[in-house]
Amino acid sequence: KGKGFGTIESVKTLSDLFSPVSGTVTRVNAELDAQPELVNEDCYGKSWMIAVKPSDSAEYEGLLDQAAYTKVVEAADH
């Protein structure tokens, strides 16, 4: 939890990606190496980055699902 697992690059910046939960990475989406644009095109589908086997399922409490995250982003835009 809180450790970096990668970076994401835009035109003007490079940002670290941090895991919101503890656990073991079980899969990495290799498609993103060949098609990084998937992050912008299909952020809730084909562009998953890592799969994590949780070490403490209690850490999942309070994480946002897609609908809740969309509300946060929309509220920030106003």
Buried (B, 14 or more C-beta within 10 A) or exposed (E): EEEEEEEEEEEEEEEEEEBEBEBEEEEBBEEBEEBEEBBEEEEEEEBBBBEBEEEEEEBEEEEEEEEEEEEEEEEEEE
